[in-house]
């Protein structure tokens, strides 16, 4: 069982720059071909300061800092036993290439289900940009399957 | 991207999005592009040692596809929230079918919004991802 003392644990702030090349690669990988996501001139013509970041990109910032392996190590969980349970995003301001984001995450819940056969870890992460504006809140639930 | 949201009605369907079957190249590209390098999605030997028949799709690849469904219906700047539950594993050869509909018109933080039920199934109708999105209409 995961020790519930970790509920409330705050992670160090992670900084992540939204890079143009990364956005184009991400768009290609998900089959997104619309110009505001792939062509900077077209994005500008559509009123964006640069390429528009797609709705799920906020998941990638912390991943680049190995947030999941570090979380599993902290809680003593085997990578092979986890599944992605739920994912949610709240959007407060648009995100574009060139933005430098800060991620402030914490563990908000640890719950056992099915008599401990399944444990759910919930993290909530506030994301702000280089102007100090809140751009989003990310909610992530990892399911740990204890076999 | 311009859409007249004045007349959006509960029950209105989103235009369906059908995608090619999941293959290993898609998973390799998404691993690199997303930064999710978990070997269960890209290394067959690792996946088999972990008791899986083969590699399988990242949940977030499916969520990104559902995101395309939503942002082709409404511009991304109108998107207020987007939440999904990963219901079942998406296997190689599964051809994603993305669909959704308006289920509620509501007021949220002073804005008129639509709540969308969205989902990803495979070509056999098996549900993989279930979610909802809130989109501002004004």
Interface residues (C-beta under 8 A of the other chain):
Chain A: X22 X25 X26 X28 X29 X30 X31 X32 X34 X46 X52 X54 X55 X56 X59 X60 X63 X64 X68 X79 X80 X83 X84 X85 X86 X87 X88 X89 X90 X91 X94 X139
Chain B: X1 X19 X26 X29 X30 X32 X33 X34 X35 X36 X38 X40 X50 X51 X58 X59 X60 X61 X63 X64 X65 X67 X68 X70 X71 X72 X76 X77 X79 X80 X81 X82 X83 X84 X85 X86
